[in-house]
Amino acid sequence: MGASGARQRLLEHTERRVHRLETRRRADARRVLLSSAHISPRSWGEFTPEGSYLGVHVGRMQPCPVPPTTRGVVHGFSRQSRSRLLKTLSKLNRQVVSRALFVTLTYPLSESVSFASCKRHLDSFAKRLARKFVRCGVIWRMELQKNGTPHFHLIVLNQRFIPHEWVRRCWSQIVFGGNGNEYIRTETKRVDSFKKALSYAAKYAAKLPDDEAGDTEGRVWGIYGRRHIPIRVIQWELDPGGEARLSRAIFNMVSSRSGRTKPLEYPPRWVICEGSRGERLVGWAARLEGYC
């Protein structure tokens, strides 16, 4: 009886141990499945070798397709929209931007134009521009004057020269009709450097509106001829430590430029940075050989 009782206790102990191991294995499998399908983040650094963009992106793997959402009516020019515009401009090829053109299209102060009519006029002008100059791309921004009259700022890429008289005549024909003899104010300037282009974008194209200008309806900036706009972004996947290092470097760059003493409300995820320096920072964050 003594030997059989000991054998029975050994079997019971073995069964309990096997049960605990199986329970632990199933729990580990559930945690692994949940981590890889729902909450496992994928981080990567990205930069533009020919541009001035450096950013860190944190995404999450979705086990199921995200249902499409409908976009509501756009009102005004928010800080998020301004950030997206500046981010797009910083991704452009520096050499192409340094040979761009600034074009300003205005309306007479006495002219009352709806926002829908403004967008139709701009669309007609962009189509004429595309027919006349085949490979040009346009980044536009609508701005309101203090009396509520809109005007447009355009950055025209891949085109070194556009006759100012042609711009004025086409815009006059679109706004007033006829042969384009009516006077309407337009401007055409040539970009001298990439730094000047970014300064122009920050001062005019990406300027936040005044409260006196009122609200707008519809989009206030956009792109025509996207396929002709030179943007090349390189991405490199990062581990959590690399994502933290790159985020800290971007935060330090933004803080040093802004001169803020108070902490930022939201940690910055991108910064204007020369392409070669952005490459070195992404390689340093990923601990790649030759960058550490």
VEXDREN-2710 file (C-alpha; in Angstrom, 1 decimal):
% VEXDREN-2710
k/r/px/py/pz
1/MET/0.0/0.0/0.0
2/GLY/2.9/2.3/0.8
3/ALA/4.4/1.9/-2.7
4/SER/1.0/2.2/-4.5
5/GLY/0.1/5.3/-2.5
6/ALA/3.4/7.0/-3.3
7/ARG/2.9/6.1/-7.0
8/GLN/-0.6/7.6/-6.9
9/ARG/0.6/10.9/-5.3
10/LEU/3.4/11.1/-8.0
11/LEU/0.8/10.7/-10.8
12/GLU/-1.5/13.4/-9.2
13/HIS/1.5/15.7/-8.9
14/THR/2.5/15.1/-12.5
15/GLU/-1.0/15.8/-13.7
16/ARG/-1.2/19.1/-11.8
17/ARG/2.2/20.2/-13.2
18/VAL/1.1/19.3/-16.8
19/HIS/-2.1/21.2/-16.2
20/ARG/-0.2/24.3/-15.0
21/LEU/2.2/24.2/-17.9
22/GLU/-0.6/23.8/-20.4
23/THR/-2.5/26.7/-18.8
24/ARG/0.6/28.9/-18.9
25/ARG/1.3/27.9/-22.5
26/ARG/-2.3/28.9/-23.6
27/ALA/-2.0/32.2/-21.8
28/ASP/1.3/33.0/-23.5
29/ALA/-0.2/32.1/-26.9
30/ARG/-3.1/34.5/-26.2
31/ARG/-0.8/37.3/-25.2
32/VAL/1.3/36.8/-28.3
33/LEU/-1.7/36.8/-30.6
34/LEU/-3.1/39.9/-29.0
35/SER/0.2/41.7/-29.1
36/SER/0.9/40.9/-32.8
37/ALA/-2.7/41.6/-34.0
38/HIS/-4.0/44.5/-31.9
39/ILE/-1.5/46.5/-29.9
40/SER/1.9/45.8/-31.3
41/PRO/3.3/49.2/-32.6
42/ARG/5.5/49.4/-35.7
43/SER/7.7/52.5/-35.7
44/TRP/9.8/53.9/-38.5
45/GLY/11.9/56.9/-39.2
46/GLU/11.6/58.7/-42.5
47/PHE/13.5/61.4/-44.3
48/THR/13.8/63.0/-47.7
49/PRO/17.4/62.8/-49.1
50/GLU/16.7/65.6/-51.6
51/GLY/14.4/67.5/-49.3
52/SER/14.3/68.9/-45.8
53/TYR/12.0/66.5/-43.9
54/LEU/12.7/64.3/-41.0
55/GLY/10.0/62.5/-39.1
56/VAL/9.1/59.5/-36.9
57/HIS/5.9/57.6/-37.5
58/VAL/4.2/55.2/-35.1
59/GLY/1.6/52.9/-36.6
60/ARG/-0.3/49.9/-35.3
61/MET/-1.1/46.7/-37.2
62/GLN/-4.8/46.3/-37.8
63/PRO/-6.1/42.7/-37.9
64/CYS/-9.2/43.9/-39.9
65/PRO/-9.6/46.5/-42.6
66/VAL/-10.6/49.9/-41.3
67/PRO/-14.0/50.9/-42.5
68/PRO/-14.0/54.0/-44.8
69/THR/-15.0/57.3/-43.2
70/THR/-16.7/60.3/-44.9
71/ARG/-14.9/63.6/-44.6
72/GLY/-17.0/66.5/-43.3
73/VAL/-17.1/70.0/-44.6
74/VAL/-13.8/71.9/-44.2
75/HIS/-14.0/75.2/-42.4
76/GLY/-11.0/77.5/-41.9
77/PHE/-7.3/76.8/-41.8
78/SER/-6.4/74.9/-38.7
79/ARG/-3.0/74.3/-37.2
80/GLN/-3.1/70.7/-38.2
81/SER/-3.8/71.7/-41.8
82/ARG/-0.9/74.2/-41.6
83/SER/1.4/71.5/-40.3
84/ARG/0.4/69.2/-43.3
85/LEU/1.1/72.0/-45.7
86/LEU/4.5/72.8/-44.3
87/LYS/5.3/69.0/-44.2
88/THR/4.5/68.7/-47.9
89/LEU/6.6/71.7/-48.8
90/SER/9.6/70.3/-46.7
91/LYS/9.4/67.0/-48.6
92/LEU/9.9/68.7/-52.0
93/ASN/13.2/68.4/-53.8
94/ARG/15.3/71.4/-52.8
95/GLN/16.8/72.1/-56.2
96/VAL/13.4/72.0/-57.9
97/VAL/11.9/74.4/-55.3
98/SER/14.8/76.8/-55.6
99/ARG/13.8/77.2/-59.3
100/ALA/10.1/77.6/-58.7
101/LEU/7.7/80.5/-59.3
102/PHE/5.5/82.4/-56.9
103/VAL/2.2/83.4/-58.5
104/THR/-0.5/85.5/-56.8
105/LEU/-4.1/85.7/-58.1
106/THR/-6.4/88.3/-56.6
107/TYR/-9.9/89.7/-57.0
108/PRO/-11.0/93.3/-57.0
109/LEU/-12.0/94.6/-53.6
110/SER/-15.4/95.5/-54.9
111/GLU/-16.0/92.0/-56.3
112/SER/-18.2/89.7/-54.3
113/VAL/-17.3/86.1/-55.0
114/SER/-18.5/82.9/-53.4
115/PHE/-16.0/80.2/-52.2
116/ALA/-17.4/77.8/-54.8
117/SER/-16.9/80.3/-57.6
118/CYS/-13.3/80.9/-56.4
119/LYS/-12.5/77.2/-56.6
120/ARG/-14.0/76.9/-60.1
121/HIS/-11.8/79.9/-61.2
122/LEU/-8.7/78.3/-59.7
123/ASP/-9.5/75.0/-61.3
124/SER/-9.9/76.7/-64.7
125/PHE/-6.6/78.5/-64.3
126/ALA/-4.8/75.3/-63.2
127/LYS/-6.1/73.5/-66.3
128/ARG/-4.9/76.3/-68.6
129/LEU/-1.6/76.2/-66.9
130/ALA/-1.3/72.5/-67.4
131/ARG/-2.2/72.7/-71.1
132/LYS/0.4/75.5/-71.6
133/PHE/3.2/74.1/-69.5
134/VAL/2.8/70.3/-69.5
135/ARG/5.1/69.2/-66.6
136/CYS/4.3/71.9/-64.1
137/GLY/3.0/71.1/-60.6
138/VAL/1.1/73.6/-58.4
139/ILE/0.7/73.9/-54.6
140/TRP/-2.0/76.5/-53.9
141/ARG/-3.3/78.3/-50.8
142/MET/-6.4/80.5/-50.5
143/GLU/-6.3/83.4/-48.1
144/LEU/-8.8/86.0/-47.1
145/GLN/-8.2/89.7/-46.9
146/LYS/-9.7/91.7/-44.0
147/ASN/-12.8/92.6/-46.0
148/GLY/-13.4/88.9/-46.8
149/THR/-12.2/89.0/-50.4
150/PRO/-10.2/85.9/-51.3
151/HIS/-6.9/85.6/-53.2
152/PHE/-4.6/82.7/-54.0
153/HIS/-0.9/82.1/-53.5
154/LEU/0.6/79.5/-55.9
155/ILE/4.0/77.8/-55.9
156/VAL/4.6/76.6/-59.5
157/LEU/7.2/73.9/-59.8
158/ASN/9.1/72.7/-62.9
159/GLN/8.6/75.9/-64.7
160/ARG/11.3/78.6/-64.6
161/PHE/9.5/81.3/-66.5
162/ILE/5.8/82.2/-67.1
163/PRO/5.0/85.5/-68.8
164/HIS/3.2/87.8/-66.4
165/GLU/1.0/89.2/-69.1
166/TRP/-0.2/85.7/-69.9
167/VAL/-1.1/85.1/-66.2
168/ARG/-2.9/88.4/-65.9
169/ARG/-4.9/87.9/-69.2
170/CYS/-5.9/84.3/-68.4
171/TRP/-7.0/85.2/-64.9
172/SER/-8.9/88.2/-66.2
173/GLN/-10.7/86.0/-68.8
174/ILE/-11.6/83.4/-66.2
175/VAL/-13.0/86.0/-63.7
176/PHE/-14.6/88.5/-66.0
177/GLY/-14.9/86.6/-69.3
178/GLY/-14.4/88.4/-72.6
179/ASN/-10.9/88.9/-74.1
180/GLY/-9.1/89.6/-70.8
181/ASN/-8.6/93.3/-71.2
182/GLU/-10.1/94.1/-67.7
183/TYR/-7.5/95.1/-65.2
184/ILE/-6.9/92.6/-62.4
185/ARG/-3.9/92.5/-60.1
186/THR/-1.6/89.5/-60.4
187/GLU/2.0/88.9/-59.4
188/THR/4.7/86.5/-60.7
189/LYS/8.0/86.2/-58.9
190/ARG/11.0/83.9/-59.3
191/VAL/12.4/81.9/-56.3
192/ASP/16.1/82.6/-55.6
193/SER/16.7/79.8/-53.1
194/PHE/15.1/77.0/-51.1
195/LYS/15.3/79.1/-47.9
196/LYS/13.4/81.9/-49.6
197/ALA/10.7/79.4/-50.7
198/LEU/10.2/78.2/-47.2
199/SER/10.1/81.7/-45.9
200/TYR/7.5/82.6/-48.5
201/ALA/5.5/79.5/-47.5
202/ALA/5.6/80.3/-43.8
203/LYS/4.7/84.0/-44.4
204/TYR/2.0/83.7/-47.0
205/ALA/1.1/80.1/-47.9
206/ALA/1.0/78.7/-44.4
207/LYS/0.0/81.8/-42.5
208/LEU/-2.8/81.3/-40.0
209/PRO/-5.8/83.5/-40.7
210/ASP/-6.8/86.5/-38.7
211/ASP/-10.1/86.5/-36.8
212/GLU/-11.2/89.5/-38.8
213/ALA/-11.0/87.7/-42.1
214/GLY/-13.9/85.4/-41.2
215/ASP/-14.4/81.7/-41.9
216/THR/-14.0/79.8/-45.1
217/GLU/-15.8/76.9/-46.7
218/GLY/-14.0/74.0/-48.4
219/ARG/-10.4/73.3/-48.7
220/VAL/-7.9/76.2/-48.3
221/TRP/-4.9/74.5/-49.9
222/GLY/-4.2/71.7/-52.3
223/ILE/-2.1/70.3/-55.1
224/TYR/-2.5/70.3/-58.9
225/GLY/-0.3/68.0/-61.0
226/ARG/0.8/65.8/-58.1
227/ARG/2.6/63.3/-60.4
228/HIS/4.9/66.1/-61.5
229/ILE/5.9/67.1/-57.9
230/PRO/9.2/65.6/-56.9
231/ILE/8.9/63.9/-53.5
232/ARG/11.0/60.9/-52.5
233/VAL/10.7/59.6/-48.9
234/ILE/12.9/56.9/-47.4
235/GLN/11.6/54.9/-44.4
236/TRP/13.5/52.7/-42.0
237/GLU/11.8/50.5/-39.4
238/LEU/12.8/51.2/-35.8
239/ASP/12.5/49.3/-32.6
240/PRO/11.0/51.0/-29.5
241/GLY/14.4/52.2/-28.4
242/GLY/15.2/53.6/-31.8
243/GLU/11.8/55.4/-32.0
244/ALA/12.5/57.0/-28.6
245/ARG/15.9/58.2/-29.6
246/LEU/14.7/59.7/-32.9
247/SER/11.7/61.3/-31.1
248/ARG/14.0/62.8/-28.5
249/ALA/16.3/64.2/-31.3
250/ILE/13.3/65.8/-33.1
251/PHE/12.0/67.3/-29.8
252/ASN/15.4/68.8/-29.1
253/MET/15.7/70.4/-32.5
254/VAL/12.2/71.9/-32.3
255/SER/12.7/73.2/-28.8
256/SER/16.0/74.8/-29.6
257/ARG/14.6/76.6/-32.7
258/SER/11.4/77.8/-31.0
259/GLY/13.1/79.0/-27.9
260/ARG/10.3/77.7/-25.7
261/THR/10.9/77.3/-22.0
262/LYS/7.5/75.6/-21.4
263/PRO/7.0/71.9/-22.5
264/LEU/5.2/71.5/-25.8
265/GLU/1.5/70.4/-25.6
266/TYR/2.1/67.6/-28.1
267/PRO/5.5/66.0/-28.8
268/PRO/6.6/66.9/-32.3
269/ARG/6.8/64.1/-34.8
270/TRP/8.6/65.8/-37.6
271/VAL/11.0/68.7/-38.2
272/ILE/12.5/70.6/-41.1
273/CYS/16.0/69.1/-41.4
274/GLU/18.5/68.8/-44.3
275/GLY/18.4/65.5/-46.0
276/SER/21.9/64.4/-45.2
277/ARG/21.5/65.2/-41.5
278/GLY/18.1/63.4/-41.5
279/GLU/19.8/60.3/-42.9
280/ARG/22.5/60.4/-40.2
281/LEU/19.9/60.7/-37.4
282/VAL/17.7/57.9/-38.7
283/GLY/20.8/55.7/-39.0
284/TRP/21.9/56.6/-35.5
285/ALA/18.4/55.9/-34.1
286/ALA/18.4/52.5/-35.8
287/ARG/22.0/51.8/-34.7
288/LEU/23.1/51.0/-38.2
289/GLU/26.8/50.4/-38.9
290/GLY/28.6/53.5/-39.9
291/TYR/26.1/55.9/-38.2
292/CYS/26.7/55.2/-34.6
END
